[in-house]
Amino acid sequence: MIKPKIFLAPILSTPTHSQTHTPPLSPHLFGATMIQIQWLLPPQPPAPPLSRHRRSLLLSHRLRSPHHKHSSAVSTSSFSTKYFGFRVCNCGAGDSVSEESKGVVKVRAYPFHEIEQRWQKFWDENRTFRTPDDELDTSKPKFYVLDMFPYPSGAGLHVGHPLGYTATDILARFKRMQGFNVLHPMGWDAFGLPAEQYAIETGTHPKITTLKNIDRFRTQLKSLGFSFDWDREISTTDPDYYKWTQWIFLQLLKKGLAYQAEVPVNWCPALGTVLANEEVVDGVSERGGHPVIRKPMKQWMLKITAYADRLLEDLEDLDWPDSIKEMQRNWIGKSQGAEVDFRLLNRDNQDTDAKITVYTTRPDTIFGVTYLVLAPEHPLLSYVVSEAQQNIVEEYKEIASRKSDLERTELQKEKSGVFSGCYARNPVNGEAIPIWVADYVLGSYGTGAIMAVPAHDSRDHEFAKKYSLPIHWVVTSDECCDDFEKPFSGEGDVINSSSSKTGLNIDGLHSKEAANEVIQWVENTGNGNRKVNYKLRDWLFARQRYWGEPIPVVFLDENGETIPIPESELPLTLPELDDFTPTGTGDPPLSKAVSWIKTVDSSSGKPARRETNTMPQWAGSCWYYLRFMDPKNSTQLVDKKKEMYWGPVDVYVGGAEHAVLHLLYSRFWHKVLYDIGVVSTKEPFKCVINQGIILGEVQYMACKDQDGNFVSAEFLDALGEHTQERIPEEKVTKSGNCFVLKDDPSIRLISRAHKMSKSRGNVVNPDDVVAEYGADSLRLYEMFMGPLRDSKTWNTSGIEGVHRFLGRSWRLIVGSPLSDGTYENQTVTVDENPSLEQLKALHRCIEKVSDEIEATRFNTGISAMMEFVNSAYKWDKLPKSIIEPFVLLLSPYAPHMAEELWLRLGHTTTLAYEPFPKANPAYLQDTTITLPVQINGKTRGTVQVEVSCTEDDAFKLASLDQKLSKYLDGKAVKKRVYVPGKILNVILERESTKVGSR
């Protein structure tokens, strides 16, 4: 590797007409962007020698040429300069050093390319961030900080991924320096559909693809300097790991929480496999666009509903975002109401023994029921449908089976249904009401049937209007519309709700009181009962896939009895398969492993066959945080003492998209493990933080009409059919709050940023950013973009600002480069006592950075360090006792540079475990204040005074102030009003003027 250096050589060329003046120096000569020669002057006499620190200051500050007409500023992206008779070339912040291109050598803001590789190698070889295991000192406080571990895809990381990882790394480094035992691990959620689909398409075994992707992710993460304990690395595909995933399944089986049931699934005949809801779009498979139907299949289920109340109640004490907790509450969907029975009627309108049970949260509206609705998959549907309507209902069921649950329940979709041909009796008033079939009712929720009250439910109202069904109002309120054209779903006073036939009268009661009366009546009459219901469904746990954890059970050949595999035989490993394609029959790919399937039940010696379904990807990620505590344990899932010390996770950072799947599943498994004594806490994650999304760079689109003419975006609604053309950024300018075409400012553009994706072509590879600016700059930029929890828009040019800050920090402490472009191995600091001003600047920075890391306000912590560096450049000398604490403050954010500076400051060990600086309150208090000064009651200016300043001293300072003295000079003072620390008011004698005098 060629070392970075500045090409310094006598300039021998003769200046042209355009080279008659010496240009100003760059404000950041060796900053984020380098310097390109444009003026070449003859050799000049050498400049008088300067101290290294003064030279560094000269190089780092904005200088202006008195001869140059553009002396206010010079772009660092394209200019050149002669300095001390030498030539310096700017070729881009991250360009490799090259001695080509006319003999000019490229330089960097600081030698990050050498520093970062050196320290990453040091950390790796010395296992700097290894958390001791058996020899751990548990008397020290612990801090367990965890990232939601990634799925290692072939695409590798993009710049959005390191956002959360950088935040947790800053916290981990900070806590280590505060004396905590820190657990900061990394692993891989490596089972799943993408690797299997790639295997099907290419014939490459998923294991090969997965290992290759893991290697790529690991290399990328190490290149960013994250302080993970790589000794604890785990992968869900490792048999030593999924042995314990299978063990947990067996415990669920023992507790009756794992069972098999026939449930409707998304079946794609063309792909020959079951698809998750997320893989079905508008009734077709996301991959290939093949038709998908709903089909009942026997599946493994986990009884998460048994823990619904605990999952709901224990949310209250968690330090989680309110939005995430609310999403889980809604997903669990606890509601209180009643189950009510509606008797089926025969052809003669007589009651039969058959009944349809509905669940309702609004028993107060039962007199407003005008029809019932059954889900297309309701088990009684075939019994209910009349002979005349049978073909119509069957055709409707077929259409409904092609839709996902999400499609069926979307509020904006037009409701559809068909009449069953039969009726049922409303128990509270004896009326016969029609029974309809509609797919907006799901068989998986409640009883699969609803009582429709179109006056007080928007979906029922839309359906009733479409099919001309009756609408009866039974609740009124001041919020109701007088014309009763729109449904009213709120509570109010009950009307039109009495029956002399049944003896129930709830007219005049408020909704809540009326609901209780109805529940009591149906219970007393045997027509129903009080009921608590949940939206939460049991977890469908089986997948018809190869690349997943085998389910550790066998089925006896003689009777199909389910037998769990003995724990001593775990792990049950996947067989090697060459053919991963779906069978097309619904059987999983593992059904092709005939010799693996045929086995013997070890407890009875009877012939048996293995389960050929595998676990879903969620299984391995449900409990991985526990394995990180004790990753090498071959006899236990986790050692009890280690779990009691490390649990629960103190800070868990990841995307909000996992709110109701991963986070809910993990909580469920954790509570099961708590019940059987494996863990000591009720909840796995004490604090959850959702980092925002980093969007791709802003894209500008211009609208065109059918003739190809540009049309301003403000007329888009009236434009009708049109096309959009992407406009390059260099052709765009800002006008007010809008962006317009440079060549035609009347054309307003559409500007938007999208989530990074390969399909949009807006993915930014962190490898490219690291090569250009260094890992520390990427880390700093992602933290500086804005609050951690907010979404931000990536702007590659924005990274130059933080890169410039790092370059200035480097030169402040190390000094300017030598003639060959290298730097001294020491610093320009001095062993002298700091001034009060320097101590105040340092301790203000310490307080701010410490507070902002604790509060995860990393962007404002960086701002505080920038302010410190700006102040330090004004000092004549840099005391070592001031710079060393600053380097420690910088280290969680920019660890590579900080380690290198620490070494050059004379230290021989890593700073990773150095005590983090603490602010001294004595230096945080200002001894001076700004005192307003009034003249005759009108504020004329301010003066800086000591807190203990007397009235005489304050007046003296005001008299010496250039702005205030013009009001006081030669004037007689009548009196002074002085409030210490608040104000000084000087009352002057009024001048008398004789009548008639000038």
URLINSUL-V604207 format. One record per backbone hydrogen bond with DSSP energy under -0.5 kcal/mol. NH is the residue of the N-H (numbers start at 1). CO is the residue of the C=O. If there is no record, write none. Layout:
nh:NH co:CO
nh:NH co:CO
//
This chain:
nh:5 co:106
nh:7 co:105
nh:8 co:6
nh:9 co:7
nh:11 co:85
nh:12 co:10
nh:19 co:16
nh:20 co:17
nh:23 co:21
nh:29 co:26
nh:29 co:59
nh:31 co:28
nh:31 co:33
nh:36 co:79
nh:41 co:39
nh:55 co:51
nh:56 co:52
nh:57 co:53
nh:58 co:54
nh:59 co:55
nh:60 co:56
nh:61 co:57
nh:63 co:25
nh:63 co:61
nh:66 co:64
nh:68 co:65
nh:71 co:68
nh:73 co:70
nh:83 co:81
nh:83 co:86
nh:86 co:83
nh:88 co:81
nh:90 co:35
nh:91 co:89
nh:95 co:92
nh:104 co:100
nh:104 co:101
nh:106 co:98
nh:107 co:89
nh:112 co:110
nh:114 co:111
nh:115 co:111
nh:116 co:112
nh:117 co:113
nh:118 co:114
nh:119 co:115
nh:120 co:116
nh:121 co:117
nh:122 co:118
nh:123 co:119
nh:124 co:120
nh:125 co:121
nh:126 co:122
nh:127 co:123
nh:127 co:124
nh:128 co:123
nh:130 co:127
nh:132 co:130
nh:136 co:133
nh:138 co:136
nh:140 co:137
nh:143 co:181
nh:145 co:143
nh:145 co:183
nh:146 co:651
nh:148 co:653
nh:149 co:147
nh:152 co:150
nh:153 co:151
nh:156 co:153
nh:159 co:764
nh:161 co:158
nh:162 co:158
nh:163 co:160
nh:164 co:161
nh:165 co:161
nh:166 co:162
nh:167 co:163
nh:168 co:164
nh:169 co:165
nh:170 co:166
nh:171 co:167
nh:172 co:168
nh:173 co:169
nh:174 co:170
nh:175 co:171
nh:176 co:172
nh:177 co:173
nh:178 co:174
nh:179 co:176
nh:180 co:175
nh:181 co:141
nh:182 co:180
nh:183 co:143
nh:184 co:182
nh:188 co:234
nh:189 co:150
nh:190 co:188
nh:192 co:547
nh:196 co:192
nh:197 co:193
nh:198 co:194
nh:199 co:195
nh:200 co:196
nh:201 co:197
nh:202 co:198
nh:203 co:199
nh:208 co:205
nh:209 co:205
nh:210 co:206
nh:211 co:207
nh:212 co:208
nh:213 co:209
nh:214 co:210
nh:215 co:211
nh:216 co:212
nh:217 co:213
nh:218 co:214
nh:219 co:215
nh:220 co:216
nh:221 co:217
nh:222 co:218
nh:223 co:219
nh:224 co:220
nh:224 co:221
nh:225 co:222
nh:226 co:221
nh:228 co:226
nh:229 co:184
nh:230 co:228
nh:232 co:229
nh:233 co:230
nh:234 co:186
nh:236 co:188
nh:238 co:235
nh:241 co:238
nh:242 co:238
nh:243 co:239
nh:244 co:241
nh:245 co:241
nh:246 co:242
nh:247 co:243
nh:248 co:244
nh:249 co:245
nh:250 co:246
nh:251 co:247
nh:252 co:248
nh:253 co:249
nh:254 co:250
nh:255 co:251
nh:256 co:253
nh:257 co:252
nh:258 co:252
nh:259 co:301
nh:261 co:299
nh:263 co:261
nh:263 co:297
nh:265 co:295
nh:266 co:275
nh:267 co:265
nh:267 co:293
nh:268 co:266
nh:268 co:273
nh:269 co:267
nh:272 co:268
nh:273 co:268
nh:275 co:266
nh:279 co:276
nh:280 co:277
nh:281 co:284
nh:284 co:281
nh:285 co:290
nh:286 co:279
nh:288 co:286
nh:289 co:285
nh:292 co:283
nh:293 co:267
nh:294 co:401
nh:295 co:265
nh:295 co:293
nh:297 co:263
nh:299 co:261
nh:301 co:259
nh:302 co:539
nh:303 co:257
nh:304 co:302
nh:306 co:303
nh:307 co:304
nh:308 co:305
nh:311 co:307
nh:312 co:308
nh:313 co:309
nh:314 co:310
nh:315 co:312
nh:316 co:313
nh:318 co:315
nh:319 co:686
nh:320 co:318
nh:325 co:321
nh:326 co:322
nh:327 co:323
nh:328 co:324
nh:329 co:325
nh:330 co:326
nh:331 co:327
nh:332 co:328
nh:333 co:329
nh:334 co:329
nh:335 co:533
nh:337 co:531
nh:338 co:360
nh:339 co:529
nh:340 co:338
nh:340 co:358
nh:341 co:527
nh:342 co:356
nh:343 co:341
nh:343 co:425
nh:344 co:354
nh:345 co:423
nh:346 co:350
nh:349 co:346
nh:352 co:344
nh:356 co:342
nh:357 co:355
nh:358 co:340
nh:358 co:356
nh:359 co:449
nh:360 co:338
nh:365 co:362
nh:366 co:363
nh:368 co:365
nh:369 co:366
nh:370 co:452
nh:371 co:452
nh:372 co:434
nh:373 co:450
nh:374 co:436
nh:375 co:448
nh:378 co:375
nh:381 co:378
nh:383 co:380
nh:384 co:380
nh:385 co:381
nh:386 co:420
nh:390 co:386
nh:390 co:387
nh:393 co:389
nh:394 co:390
nh:395 co:391
nh:396 co:392
nh:397 co:393
nh:398 co:394
nh:399 co:395
nh:400 co:396
nh:401 co:397
nh:402 co:399
nh:403 co:400
nh:408 co:404
nh:409 co:405
nh:410 co:406
nh:410 co:407
nh:413 co:410
nh:418 co:437
nh:420 co:435
nh:424 co:433
nh:425 co:343
nh:426 co:431
nh:427 co:425
nh:429 co:426
nh:430 co:426
nh:433 co:424
nh:434 co:370
nh:435 co:422
nh:436 co:372
nh:436 co:434
nh:437 co:418
nh:438 co:374
nh:439 co:416
nh:441 co:438
nh:445 co:442
nh:448 co:445
nh:450 co:373
nh:452 co:371
nh:452 co:450
nh:456 co:453
nh:461 co:457
nh:462 co:458
nh:463 co:459
nh:464 co:460
nh:465 co:461
nh:466 co:462
nh:467 co:463
nh:468 co:465
nh:469 co:464
nh:472 co:368
nh:476 co:493
nh:480 co:477
nh:484 co:481
nh:488 co:455
nh:489 co:487
nh:493 co:476
nh:494 co:509
nh:495 co:474
nh:499 co:504
nh:503 co:499
nh:504 co:499
nh:505 co:503
nh:506 co:497
nh:508 co:494
nh:509 co:506
nh:511 co:492
nh:514 co:510
nh:515 co:511
nh:516 co:512
nh:517 co:513
nh:518 co:514
nh:519 co:515
nh:520 co:516
nh:521 co:517
nh:522 co:518
nh:523 co:519
nh:524 co:520
nh:525 co:521
nh:526 co:522
nh:526 co:523
nh:527 co:522
nh:528 co:522
nh:529 co:339
nh:531 co:337
nh:533 co:335
nh:535 co:332
nh:536 co:332
nh:539 co:302
nh:540 co:538
nh:541 co:300
nh:541 co:539
nh:542 co:300
nh:543 co:614
nh:545 co:543
nh:548 co:546
nh:551 co:613
nh:552 co:550
nh:553 co:551
nh:554 co:563
nh:555 co:609
nh:556 co:561
nh:557 co:607
nh:560 co:556
nh:563 co:554
nh:565 co:552
nh:569 co:566
nh:570 co:567
nh:573 co:571
nh:580 co:578
nh:583 co:587
nh:584 co:272
nh:590 co:612
nh:591 co:588
nh:592 co:589
nh:593 co:590
nh:594 co:592
nh:597 co:593
nh:598 co:594
nh:599 co:608
nh:601 co:606
nh:602 co:600
nh:605 co:601
nh:608 co:599
nh:609 co:555
nh:610 co:597
nh:611 co:553
nh:614 co:543
nh:615 co:549
nh:616 co:541
nh:619 co:616
nh:621 co:617
nh:622 co:618
nh:622 co:619
nh:626 co:623
nh:627 co:623
nh:628 co:624
nh:629 co:626
nh:630 co:626
nh:630 co:627
nh:633 co:630
nh:643 co:639
nh:644 co:640
nh:645 co:641
nh:646 co:642
nh:647 co:643
nh:649 co:684
nh:650 co:144
nh:651 co:144
nh:652 co:687
nh:653 co:146
nh:654 co:689
nh:658 co:655
nh:659 co:656
nh:663 co:658
nh:665 co:661
nh:666 co:662
nh:667 co:663
nh:668 co:664
nh:669 co:665
nh:670 co:666
nh:671 co:667
nh:672 co:668
nh:673 co:669
nh:674 co:670
nh:675 co:671
nh:676 co:672
nh:677 co:674
nh:678 co:673
nh:679 co:673
nh:686 co:649
nh:686 co:684
nh:687 co:649
nh:688 co:319
nh:689 co:652
nh:691 co:654
nh:691 co:689
nh:692 co:788
nh:695 co:693
nh:695 co:792
nh:696 co:754
nh:699 co:752
nh:700 co:727
nh:701 co:750
nh:702 co:725
nh:703 co:711
nh:704 co:723
nh:705 co:709
nh:708 co:705
nh:711 co:703
nh:713 co:748
nh:715 co:712
nh:716 co:713
nh:718 co:715
nh:719 co:715
nh:719 co:716
nh:720 co:716
nh:723 co:704
nh:725 co:702
nh:727 co:700
nh:731 co:728
nh:732 co:729
nh:733 co:740
nh:735 co:738
nh:738 co:735
nh:740 co:733
nh:741 co:744
nh:741 co:747
nh:742 co:731
nh:747 co:744
nh:748 co:746
nh:749 co:739
nh:750 co:701
nh:751 co:749
nh:752 co:699
nh:756 co:694
nh:761 co:757
nh:761 co:758
nh:762 co:757
nh:765 co:763
nh:768 co:765
nh:769 co:765
nh:770 co:766
nh:771 co:767
nh:772 co:768
nh:773 co:769
nh:774 co:769
nh:774 co:770
nh:778 co:774
nh:779 co:775
nh:780 co:776
nh:781 co:777
nh:782 co:778
nh:783 co:779
nh:784 co:780
nh:785 co:781
nh:788 co:856
nh:790 co:787
nh:792 co:693
nh:794 co:695
nh:794 co:792
nh:798 co:795
nh:799 co:795
nh:799 co:796
nh:800 co:797
nh:801 co:798
nh:802 co:798
nh:803 co:799
nh:804 co:800
nh:805 co:801
nh:806 co:802
nh:807 co:803
nh:808 co:804
nh:809 co:805
nh:810 co:806
nh:811 co:807
nh:812 co:808
nh:813 co:809
nh:814 co:810
nh:815 co:810
nh:815 co:811
nh:816 co:52
nh:818 co:822
nh:821 co:818
nh:828 co:813
nh:830 co:878
nh:832 co:830
nh:839 co:835
nh:840 co:836
nh:841 co:837
nh:842 co:838
nh:843 co:839
nh:844 co:840
nh:845 co:841
nh:846 co:842
nh:847 co:843
nh:848 co:844
nh:849 co:845
nh:850 co:846
nh:851 co:847
nh:852 co:848
nh:853 co:849
nh:854 co:850
nh:855 co:851
nh:856 co:853
nh:857 co:852
nh:858 co:856
nh:861 co:857
nh:862 co:858
nh:863 co:859
nh:864 co:860
nh:865 co:861
nh:866 co:862
nh:867 co:863
nh:868 co:864
nh:869 co:865
nh:870 co:866
nh:871 co:867
nh:872 co:868
nh:873 co:869
nh:874 co:871
nh:875 co:872
nh:879 co:877
nh:880 co:830
nh:882 co:879
nh:883 co:879
nh:884 co:880
nh:886 co:882
nh:887 co:883
nh:888 co:884
nh:889 co:885
nh:890 co:886
nh:891 co:887
nh:892 co:888
nh:893 co:890
nh:894 co:890
nh:898 co:894
nh:899 co:895
nh:900 co:896
nh:901 co:897
nh:902 co:898
nh:903 co:899
nh:904 co:900
nh:905 co:901
nh:906 co:903
nh:907 co:902
nh:914 co:911
nh:916 co:177
nh:921 co:919
nh:923 co:920
nh:924 co:921
nh:925 co:921
nh:929 co:945
nh:931 co:929
nh:931 co:943
nh:932 co:930
nh:932 co:982
nh:933 co:941
nh:934 co:984
nh:935 co:938
nh:936 co:934
nh:936 co:986
nh:938 co:935
nh:940 co:933
nh:941 co:933
nh:943 co:931
nh:945 co:929
nh:945 co:943
nh:947 co:927
nh:949 co:946
nh:954 co:950
nh:955 co:951
nh:956 co:952
nh:957 co:953
nh:958 co:954
nh:959 co:955
nh:960 co:956
nh:961 co:957
nh:965 co:961
nh:966 co:962
nh:967 co:964
nh:968 co:964
nh:968 co:965
nh:969 co:965
nh:971 co:968
nh:974 co:972
nh:974 co:987
nh:975 co:987
nh:977 co:985
nh:978 co:976
nh:979 co:983
nh:980 co:978
nh:982 co:979
nh:983 co:979
nh:984 co:932
nh:985 co:977
nh:986 co:934
nh:986 co:984
nh:987 co:975
nh:987 co:985
nh:988 co:986
nh:989 co:972
nh:997 co:994
//
